[in-house]
Amino acid sequence: MLVAGQVAISIVLLIGAGLFLRTLHNLKTQDVGYNPNHLTLMRVDPISAGYRGDEVGRVCKNILDRIASLPGVHAATFSENGLFYGPESGTMIEVEGFNASSDKDKQARFDQVGPGYFTRVGIPLLRGRDLTERDGADTPRVAVINETMAQFYFPGGNPVGQHIGTRVGSQQFQLEIVGVARDAQDHGLWWKPMRRFYVSFFQPIDGITTVNFEIRTVGNPSSVAAMLRREVQAVDRNLMILGIRDLKSLMDQTLVQEHLIARLSAFFGLLAVTLAAIGLYGVMAYEVTQRTSEIGLRMALGAQRSAVLKLVLKKGMRLTLLGVTLGLLGALALTRVIRSQLYEVSATDSLLLVLVALFACWIPARRATRVDPVVALRYE
């Protein structure tokens, strides 16, 4: 029963480890809406250098023109909130033709982005057009909304040409929707896509605090870091660069806790399997020793080696299957939250433990088949 208990605990730990590893794998390999490889984020603070109002947009456009022409840079743009490397912005909105049932229906996130943002980052446009340099202070205000926002406010319809009203501080803004972009993860891998709209950086609806440049490179993102610093300093030595990071490392940084839990659970799961195998081996080896005379007598009376092997394995596997059953029941009882995901790993984990147990039983069983009947009977 002690061995069966060890096996049961091992099953619970293995299922937990498998689910955590599966979760980590799913988070790291999920489709974020664009290609995160070869993408560098450079965060710049124009405010501390003395830039205000329209001057922020002009200096950012100057920096953009310089870094876009660098060797190894495939495309570049900028935004206020960035990708996994900046703040989040939200506001209340009024959507043309939509009657909100609560204030929650009026909530939306937003970002203020540079020219060609969607094309250069790699976020597909489902309808309409991208934001451009022509969307400036002297033209009507425009916005691009994401897929989730389009489906919520315009189910089955075409949002392009419709209008959004929003108030930020004491200012009221009216925005015309000119495009619909695919949903993109930009601040967290756990979050479901939220309603989000994007306005032109040259038509800001909120004060700019910091600017994140998104630079897509041909090769290793770290290879352009020195050149990026040089170009920013060439524009203005007072401009402060708050950091240069590649997007993949920023995404991994959001999963530090998941990495730790997956590693610890995998370690304890494998440790439990090892201890269960050792315990099962010890019990079966002891039983074979105790039954040496019986095995010798069986073989003297004509029992085949395969029959003796089956005799020992049968008892060991009976203990194992009992432990597996108890372990699966324990996992189902103790993990309601992950019950719907157990099918992804439970069968594999149980099979692994059964194979380990089979090997642990096979060693003493094989030793039993080598018992010399004459020696065993003389001993008796």
Sequence and secondary structure as in RCSB ss.txt:
>XXXX:A:sequence
MLVAGQVAISIVLLIGAGLFLRTLHNLKTQDVGYNPNHLTLMRVDPISAGYRGDEVGRVCKNILDRIASLPGVHA
ATFSENGLFYGPESGTMIEVEGFNASSDKDKQARFDQVGPGYFTRVGIPLLRGRDLTERDGADTPRVAVINETMA
QFYFPGGNPVGQHIGTRVGSQQFQLEIVGVARDAQDHGLWWKPMRRFYVSFFQPIDGITTVNFEIRTVGNPSSVA
AMLRREVQAVDRNLMILGIRDLKSLMDQTLVQEHLIARLSAFFGLLAVTLAAIGLYGVMAYEVTQRTSEIGLRMA
LGAQRSAVLKLVLKKGMRLTLLGVTLGLLGALALTRVIRSQLYEVSATDSLLLVLVALFACWIPARRATRVDPVV
ALRYE
>XXXX:A:secstr
 HHHHHHHHHHHHHHHHHHHHHHHHHHHHS  SS  TTEEEEEEESTTTT  THHHHHHHHHHHHHHHTSTTEEE
EEEESS SSSS  EEEEEEETT   SSGGGGEEEEEEE TTHHHHHT  EEEE    TTSSTTS  EEEEEHHHH
HHHSTTS  TT EEEEEETTEEEEEEEEEEE     S SSS    EEEEETTS SS    EEEEEEESS GGGGH
HHHHHHHHHH TT EEEEEEEHHHHHHHTTHHHHHHHHHHHHHHHHHHHHHHHHHHHHHHHHHHHTHHHHHHHHH
TT  HHHHHHHHHHHHHHHHHHHHHHHHHHHHHH GGGGGGGGGTHHHHHHHHHHHHHHHHHHHHHHHHT  HHH
HHHH 
